[in-house]
Amino acid sequence: MKKIILLFVTALILSGCNTGDGTVSSENITPEGNYIFTGSNDNWEVLFEVNVVNKDQGENQVDENGTLTFIGGDEAPKMVDYKLKTDSGINSNEGTGVPIYDKVGSFAQGSCGNCVPMEADEEIELEIIWDGNTEKITLNSNE
């Protein structure tokens, strides 16, 4: 069952890796670098990392990885759902059934080639849904 959930989440993540029209040009390639977005509220600390590697002929490789840490006073949930929204809407994605182990869960893990990554100065909104609760956290780059 865990493999099926992981496969589904990976497919959702990879489906968000496009420019809308399927093309990448030199004008919309984000500079190579490692961009770290963070945010928190009373219940969650969030770290979201985007690593961009430019390759030959204007192509790029984008790796994304997010970590949720439950810091609330109650017992941590066993699973959460999430919705990740960017200013541009290009890289928005969502996932369900993200397991939380020892108060930590991984979300939006994925890699895509020749896609448009998030900009370093982009504001990201993460919505976390669990046990009838919904919270939104704004993630900003530490750059």
PLY file of the C-alpha trace (Angstrom):
ply
format ascii 1.0
element vertex 143
property float x
property float y
property float z
element edge 142
property int vertex1
property int vertex2
end_header
0.00 0.00 0.00
2.87 2.39 0.84
4.37 1.80 -2.61
1.08 2.69 -4.28
0.79 5.91 -2.25
4.41 6.80 -3.01
3.85 6.15 -6.73
0.70 8.29 -6.72
2.40 11.18 -4.89
5.40 11.01 -7.25
3.08 11.11 -10.28
1.32 14.18 -8.87
4.62 15.92 -8.28
5.97 15.18 -11.72
2.75 16.32 -13.35
3.40 19.79 -11.93
6.75 20.08 -13.71
5.90 21.89 -16.90
5.72 25.34 -18.40
2.12 25.13 -19.44
2.97 24.84 -23.13
5.68 22.18 -22.69
8.61 24.36 -23.71
11.59 25.77 -21.89
13.47 28.70 -23.33
16.53 30.64 -22.22
14.18 33.38 -21.00
12.39 31.14 -18.50
15.27 29.06 -17.12
15.90 29.83 -13.47
19.57 30.36 -12.63
21.34 27.34 -11.27
21.21 27.19 -7.51
19.74 25.80 -4.35
16.67 27.69 -3.13
15.36 27.10 0.39
11.87 28.18 1.42
10.78 28.11 5.07
7.72 28.95 7.11
6.03 28.03 10.37
2.99 28.49 12.56
1.90 27.17 15.97
1.70 23.56 14.74
4.16 23.16 11.87
7.67 24.07 10.72
8.21 23.67 7.00
11.37 23.44 4.90
11.05 23.23 1.12
14.18 22.96 -1.02
14.45 23.43 -4.78
17.75 22.54 -6.44
18.24 23.68 -10.06
21.06 22.36 -12.21
21.39 23.81 -15.72
22.54 21.30 -18.30
23.70 21.47 -21.88
21.59 23.16 -24.55
19.50 25.20 -22.09
17.92 22.24 -20.35
17.71 21.99 -16.60
17.19 19.42 -13.87
14.96 20.40 -10.95
14.88 18.45 -7.68
12.32 19.32 -5.00
12.04 18.10 -1.43
9.84 19.28 1.43
9.86 18.46 5.12
7.00 19.02 7.58
7.76 18.97 11.30
4.87 18.90 13.76
5.64 21.25 16.67
2.11 21.55 18.10
1.26 20.67 21.68
-1.15 17.88 20.75
-0.27 14.46 19.44
1.13 14.54 15.89
-1.21 13.27 13.17
-0.43 9.95 11.51
-1.05 11.32 7.98
-1.65 14.65 6.27
-2.72 15.93 2.90
-1.20 19.05 1.36
-1.68 21.62 -1.38
1.33 23.62 -2.55
0.52 26.79 -4.50
2.98 29.19 -6.11
2.48 32.79 -7.26
2.67 31.76 -10.89
0.59 28.61 -10.47
2.95 26.71 -12.76
4.50 24.52 -10.07
1.49 24.00 -7.82
0.85 20.44 -6.69
-0.86 18.43 -4.01
-0.60 15.11 -2.27
-2.65 12.87 -0.02
-1.77 10.36 2.65
1.65 11.79 3.55
2.81 9.74 6.55
4.14 11.52 9.65
6.76 9.52 11.59
8.22 10.87 14.84
6.51 14.21 14.06
8.24 14.53 10.65
6.90 13.94 7.14
8.26 14.41 3.62
6.19 16.04 0.89
6.56 17.27 -2.69
9.54 15.06 -3.36
10.34 14.81 -7.01
12.62 15.49 -9.89
11.97 16.63 -13.41
14.06 17.47 -16.43
13.58 20.36 -18.80
10.91 21.98 -16.65
10.42 25.40 -15.15
11.28 25.54 -11.44
10.01 27.96 -8.85
11.73 31.32 -8.75
13.96 32.08 -5.75
11.86 35.11 -4.85
8.51 33.39 -5.35
6.09 33.20 -2.43
4.66 29.74 -1.81
1.51 28.86 0.10
1.34 25.44 1.71
-2.00 24.17 2.96
-1.77 21.24 5.40
-4.90 19.18 6.06
-5.19 16.60 8.85
-7.82 15.19 11.21
-10.39 17.83 10.30
-7.87 20.70 10.58
-6.64 22.94 7.78
-3.77 25.38 8.12
-2.03 27.58 5.55
1.61 28.55 5.87
3.42 31.07 3.68
6.90 29.92 2.64
9.52 32.48 1.72
13.04 32.06 0.40
15.96 32.66 2.73
17.83 34.20 -0.18
0 1
1 2
2 3
3 4
4 5
5 6
6 7
7 8
8 9
9 10
10 11
11 12
12 13
13 14
14 15
15 16
16 17
17 18
18 19
19 20
20 21
21 22
22 23
23 24
24 25
25 26
26 27
27 28
28 29
29 30
30 31
31 32
32 33
33 34
34 35
35 36
36 37
37 38
38 39
39 40
40 41
41 42
42 43
43 44
44 45
45 46
46 47
47 48
48 49
49 50
50 51
51 52
52 53
53 54
54 55
55 56
56 57
57 58
58 59
59 60
60 61
61 62
62 63
63 64
64 65
65 66
66 67
67 68
68 69
69 70
70 71
71 72
72 73
73 74
74 75
75 76
76 77
77 78
78 79
79 80
80 81
81 82
82 83
83 84
84 85
85 86
86 87
87 88
88 89
89 90
90 91
91 92
92 93
93 94
94 95
95 96
96 97
97 98
98 99
99 100
100 101
101 102
102 103
103 104
104 105
105 106
106 107
107 108
108 109
109 110
110 111
111 112
112 113
113 114
114 115
115 116
116 117
117 118
118 119
119 120
120 121
121 122
122 123
123 124
124 125
125 126
126 127
127 128
128 129
129 130
130 131
131 132
132 133
133 134
134 135
135 136
136 137
137 138
138 139
139 140
140 141
141 142
